[in-house]
Amino acid sequence: MRVLSIDNSRFENLPDYPFKPNYTAVEPGLNMHYLDEGDPRNPAIVLLHGELSWSFLYRHMIPIIVKAGFRVLAPDLIGFGRSDKLADIRDYSADKHVRWISNWLNGLRLSNATMVCQNWGSLIGLRTIVSHDSQFARVIVANGMLPTGDVPAPTSFLVLRALARISPWFPVGRLVQLGTRRALSEDEIRAYEAPFPTADHKAGARAFPELVPTHDEHPCSRMNRQAWQLLTAWKKPFITCFSDGDPFSRGEERKLQRLIPGAYGQPHVTLAGGHFVQEDSPRDFARIIIDACKMDMAGMAA
């Protein structure tokens, strides 16, 4: 297993990203980067990114959430952001991603935390919360899902998977732009490209589409089905916050709302934007997280 790191100079002077880096070993010789902002005594909110992006995605939301009185933890998945990367696509799996995030969480010893997951971060986040339910009091999912391969995948996903599989051209920053409604600046596009100085560094981004089950025999189908068995018994608050313009996850919020008991009666919201709602409606998304957490805490206090 060949591990790649990155010259820190690639992350200097990024727009609206003044945060201090933190690192932890999620297994020997493999370091995960994460942001840890706000008072560590405050309730924690974990912001989990997905395909193509990294903690830079949440840069406009983090100061708002911290100002509201919360601690924000935003990791970069292995293979993304400032975290270490594996040069071989075959070294990535959904099980490994779940294990790496779980090891990171074990070191934090959180309680009454909130999991916010978006994009294919939900593939990792929704499996993680069911095995760390003592640490999490609520879940908020934006444009995410936990597929089991029993329904056809959207065409937009199949196109991305084909691009990741066979195209020598895999422009991460431009692909993120395709998933946003607003126009990103050239500096923002370069920031999304910063974690990927060589083709080998993109192995994790190319691997992620392969971890999404598109048929019953997919290697991830069984584990996702097992997670669903636990999610259908999840009674803690579960809120969906999808956008009105996402071709990847359209309609998935209805499945989550219908099958997860904790979703009943929650203030589910539709925001304006594309796939990366953090870029299109960051203030509204941050406010939904803050309001949901404060409402739950007020209810517990009463």
C-alpha positions as CSV (number, residue, x, y, z in Angstrom):
1,M,0.0,0.0,0.0
2,R,1.7,3.2,-1.2
3,V,0.7,6.2,0.9
4,L,1.0,9.7,-0.6
5,S,1.1,13.0,1.3
6,I,1.0,16.5,-0.1
7,D,3.2,19.6,0.1
8,N,1.4,22.0,2.5
9,S,2.2,24.9,0.3
10,R,-0.7,23.8,-2.0
11,F,-3.1,24.8,0.8
12,E,-1.8,28.3,1.4
13,N,-4.0,31.3,0.8
14,L,-7.1,29.4,-0.1
15,P,-10.2,31.7,-0.3
16,D,-12.2,31.8,3.0
17,Y,-10.3,28.9,4.5
18,P,-8.2,30.3,7.4
19,F,-8.6,27.2,9.6
20,K,-5.9,25.5,11.5
21,P,-5.1,21.9,10.4
22,N,-5.2,19.0,12.7
23,Y,-4.1,15.4,12.0
24,T,-4.6,12.0,13.6
25,A,-3.4,8.5,12.6
26,V,-6.4,6.4,11.7
27,E,-4.1,3.4,11.3
28,P,-0.3,3.1,11.4
29,G,1.2,5.3,8.7
30,L,-2.1,6.8,7.5
31,N,-3.0,10.3,8.7
32,M,-6.4,12.0,8.5
33,H,-6.7,15.8,8.4
34,Y,-9.6,17.5,10.1
35,L,-10.8,20.9,11.3
36,D,-11.7,21.4,14.9
37,E,-13.2,24.9,15.4
38,G,-15.0,26.4,18.4
39,D,-14.9,25.7,22.1
40,P,-14.3,22.0,22.7
41,R,-16.7,22.1,25.6
42,N,-19.6,23.0,23.3
43,P,-21.9,20.4,21.5
44,A,-20.1,19.0,18.5
45,I,-21.3,19.0,14.9
46,V,-19.5,16.7,12.5
47,L,-19.6,17.9,8.9
48,L,-18.8,15.0,6.5
49,H,-18.1,15.6,2.8
50,G,-18.3,13.1,0.0
51,E,-17.0,12.6,-3.6
52,L,-14.7,15.2,-5.2
53,S,-14.8,17.6,-2.3
54,W,-13.1,18.1,1.1
55,S,-13.6,20.2,4.2
56,F,-13.1,23.3,2.0
57,L,-16.7,22.6,1.0
58,Y,-18.0,23.8,4.4
59,R,-15.8,26.9,4.7
60,H,-18.8,29.4,4.6
61,M,-20.8,27.4,7.1
62,I,-18.2,26.7,9.8
63,P,-17.9,30.3,11.2
64,I,-21.7,30.6,11.3
65,I,-22.1,27.4,13.3
66,V,-19.2,28.2,15.6
67,K,-20.6,31.7,16.3
68,A,-23.9,30.0,17.3
69,G,-22.1,28.2,20.1
70,F,-21.1,24.9,18.7
71,R,-17.9,23.0,18.1
72,V,-17.4,22.0,14.5
73,L,-15.4,19.0,13.4
74,A,-14.8,18.5,9.6
75,P,-12.6,15.7,8.5
76,D,-11.1,15.1,5.1
77,L,-11.8,11.5,4.1
78,I,-8.7,9.4,3.3
79,G,-7.9,10.2,-0.3
80,F,-9.3,13.7,-0.1
81,G,-8.3,17.1,1.1
82,R,-5.2,17.3,3.3
83,S,-5.5,13.7,4.4
84,D,-3.1,11.0,3.2
85,K,-3.9,9.3,-0.1
86,L,-3.4,5.8,-1.4
87,A,-2.0,5.6,-4.8
88,D,-3.8,2.4,-5.8
89,I,-7.6,2.5,-6.5
90,R,-7.8,-1.1,-5.2
91,D,-6.7,0.0,-1.7
92,Y,-10.0,1.9,-1.2
93,S,-13.2,0.3,0.0
94,A,-16.4,1.5,1.8
95,D,-15.5,-0.7,4.8
96,K,-12.1,1.0,5.1
97,H,-13.6,4.4,4.9
98,V,-16.0,3.5,7.7
99,R,-13.2,2.1,9.7
100,W,-11.0,5.2,9.3
101,I,-13.8,7.6,10.3
102,S,-14.7,5.3,13.2
103,N,-11.1,5.3,14.4
104,W,-11.1,9.1,14.2
105,L,-14.3,9.3,16.2
106,N,-13.1,6.9,18.8
107,G,-10.2,9.3,19.6
108,L,-12.6,12.2,20.0
109,R,-14.9,10.6,22.6
110,L,-17.9,12.7,21.6
111,S,-21.3,12.6,23.1
112,N,-24.6,14.2,22.1
113,A,-23.0,15.1,18.7
114,T,-24.7,15.8,15.4
115,M,-23.8,14.0,12.2
116,V,-24.2,16.1,9.0
117,C,-23.4,14.2,5.9
118,Q,-23.8,15.1,2.2
119,N,-23.2,13.5,-1.2
120,W,-21.5,10.0,-0.8
121,G,-20.4,11.1,2.6
122,S,-23.7,9.6,3.5
123,L,-22.4,6.2,2.4
124,I,-19.9,6.5,5.2
125,G,-21.8,8.6,7.7
126,L,-25.0,6.6,7.8
127,R,-23.1,3.4,8.3
128,T,-21.0,5.1,11.0
129,I,-23.8,6.5,13.1
130,V,-25.4,3.1,13.6
131,S,-22.2,1.7,15.1
132,H,-21.6,4.9,17.1
133,D,-25.2,5.7,18.2
134,S,-24.1,6.5,21.7
135,Q,-22.0,9.4,20.4
136,F,-24.7,10.9,18.1
137,A,-28.0,12.5,19.2
138,R,-29.2,13.5,15.7
139,V,-28.5,13.3,12.0
140,I,-28.9,15.7,9.1
141,V,-28.5,14.4,5.6
142,A,-28.2,16.7,2.5
143,N,-28.4,15.3,-1.0
144,G,-27.3,11.9,0.2
145,M,-28.4,8.3,0.4
146,L,-27.5,4.8,1.3
147,P,-28.2,2.7,-1.8
148,T,-28.4,-1.1,-1.7
149,G,-28.4,-1.7,-5.5
150,D,-32.0,-2.7,-5.8
151,V,-33.1,0.2,-7.9
152,P,-31.5,1.7,-11.1
153,A,-28.8,4.3,-10.6
154,P,-29.5,7.7,-12.1
155,T,-27.9,8.4,-15.5
156,S,-25.9,11.3,-14.0
157,F,-24.2,8.9,-11.7
158,L,-23.4,6.4,-14.4
159,V,-21.8,9.2,-16.5
160,L,-19.6,10.2,-13.6
161,R,-18.6,6.6,-12.9
162,A,-17.7,6.0,-16.5
163,L,-15.6,9.2,-16.5
164,A,-13.8,8.1,-13.3
165,R,-13.2,4.6,-14.8
166,I,-11.9,5.3,-18.2
167,S,-11.1,9.0,-18.9
168,P,-7.5,10.2,-18.5
169,W,-9.1,13.6,-17.9
170,F,-10.6,13.9,-14.5
171,P,-10.8,17.7,-13.6
172,V,-12.0,17.6,-10.0
173,G,-12.5,21.4,-9.7
174,R,-14.5,21.6,-12.9
175,L,-16.6,18.6,-11.9
176,V,-17.5,20.3,-8.6
177,Q,-18.5,23.4,-10.7
178,L,-20.9,21.2,-12.6
179,G,-22.6,20.3,-9.3
180,T,-23.2,23.9,-8.2
181,R,-25.7,26.4,-9.4
182,R,-23.5,29.5,-8.7
183,A,-20.3,30.1,-10.6
184,L,-17.2,29.3,-8.6
185,S,-14.3,31.6,-8.9
186,E,-11.0,30.4,-10.4
187,D,-9.5,30.5,-6.9
188,E,-12.3,28.2,-5.6
189,I,-11.8,25.8,-8.4
190,R,-8.1,25.7,-7.8
191,A,-8.8,25.0,-4.1
192,Y,-10.8,21.9,-5.0
193,E,-7.9,20.8,-7.2
194,A,-5.3,21.5,-4.5
195,P,-5.5,18.0,-2.9
196,F,-4.6,16.3,-6.3
197,P,-1.2,17.4,-7.6
198,T,-0.8,14.1,-9.6
199,A,-2.9,11.5,-11.2
200,D,-2.0,9.0,-8.4
201,H,-3.4,11.4,-5.8
202,K,-6.8,11.1,-7.5
203,A,-7.1,7.4,-6.9
204,G,-9.5,7.9,-4.0
205,A,-11.8,10.2,-6.1
206,R,-11.8,7.8,-8.9
207,A,-12.5,4.9,-6.5
208,F,-15.6,6.4,-4.8
209,P,-18.1,5.9,-7.6
210,E,-17.2,2.2,-7.5
211,L,-18.3,2.0,-3.9
212,V,-21.9,2.9,-4.7
213,P,-24.0,-0.3,-5.2
214,T,-25.8,-0.4,-8.5
215,H,-26.9,-4.1,-8.3
216,D,-27.7,-6.7,-5.7
217,E,-24.4,-8.5,-5.9
218,H,-22.3,-5.4,-5.4
219,P,-19.7,-5.9,-2.6
220,C,-21.3,-3.0,-0.6
221,S,-24.9,-4.1,-0.9
222,R,-24.8,-6.5,2.1
223,M,-23.2,-4.0,4.5
224,N,-25.6,-1.2,3.4
225,R,-28.6,-3.5,3.9
226,Q,-27.4,-4.3,7.4
227,A,-27.1,-0.6,8.2
228,W,-30.6,-0.1,6.9
229,Q,-31.9,-2.7,9.4
230,L,-30.5,-0.5,12.2
231,L,-31.6,2.8,10.5
232,T,-35.2,1.6,10.4
233,A,-35.1,1.4,14.2
234,W,-33.4,4.9,14.6
235,K,-35.7,7.0,16.7
236,K,-33.4,10.0,17.3
237,P,-34.1,13.1,15.2
238,F,-33.2,12.6,11.6
239,I,-33.6,15.6,9.2
240,T,-33.3,15.7,5.5
241,C,-32.1,18.9,3.8
242,F,-32.0,18.3,0.1
243,S,-31.7,20.8,-2.7
244,D,-34.2,21.5,-5.6
245,G,-31.6,20.9,-8.3
246,D,-29.6,17.7,-7.6
247,P,-29.7,15.0,-10.3
248,F,-27.9,12.5,-8.2
249,S,-30.2,12.2,-5.1
250,R,-33.5,13.4,-6.4
251,G,-36.3,11.6,-4.5
252,E,-34.0,9.9,-2.0
253,E,-35.2,12.2,0.8
254,R,-38.7,10.6,0.6
255,K,-37.2,7.2,1.2
256,L,-35.3,8.4,4.2
257,Q,-38.4,10.2,5.6
258,R,-40.6,7.2,5.1
259,L,-38.4,4.5,6.5
260,I,-36.5,6.1,9.4
261,P,-38.7,6.6,12.5
262,G,-36.6,9.5,13.7
263,A,-37.6,11.4,10.6
264,Y,-41.3,11.5,11.5
265,G,-42.4,15.0,12.3
266,Q,-39.1,16.6,11.7
267,P,-38.7,20.0,9.9
268,H,-37.4,18.6,6.5
269,V,-36.3,21.4,4.2
270,T,-35.7,21.9,0.5
271,L,-33.0,24.4,-0.3
272,A,-32.2,26.2,-3.5
273,G,-29.1,24.8,-5.2
274,G,-27.4,22.0,-7.1
275,H,-25.7,19.0,-5.7
276,F,-23.3,20.9,-3.5
277,V,-25.8,22.8,-1.5
278,Q,-23.0,24.1,0.8
279,E,-21.8,26.2,-2.1
280,D,-25.2,27.4,-3.2
281,S,-27.1,28.0,0.1
282,P,-24.4,27.9,2.9
283,R,-26.2,30.3,5.2
284,D,-29.5,28.6,5.0
285,F,-28.0,25.2,5.4
286,A,-26.0,26.4,8.5
287,R,-29.2,27.9,10.0
288,I,-31.1,24.6,9.6
289,I,-28.3,22.7,11.4
290,I,-28.2,25.3,14.2
291,D,-32.0,25.5,14.6
292,A,-32.3,21.7,14.7
293,C,-29.6,21.3,17.3
294,K,-31.0,24.1,19.5
295,M,-34.6,22.8,19.2
296,D,-33.5,19.3,20.3
297,M,-31.4,20.7,23.2
298,A,-34.3,22.9,24.3
299,G,-36.6,19.8,24.3
300,M,-34.2,17.8,26.3
301,A,-33.8,20.6,28.8
302,A,-37.6,20.9,29.2
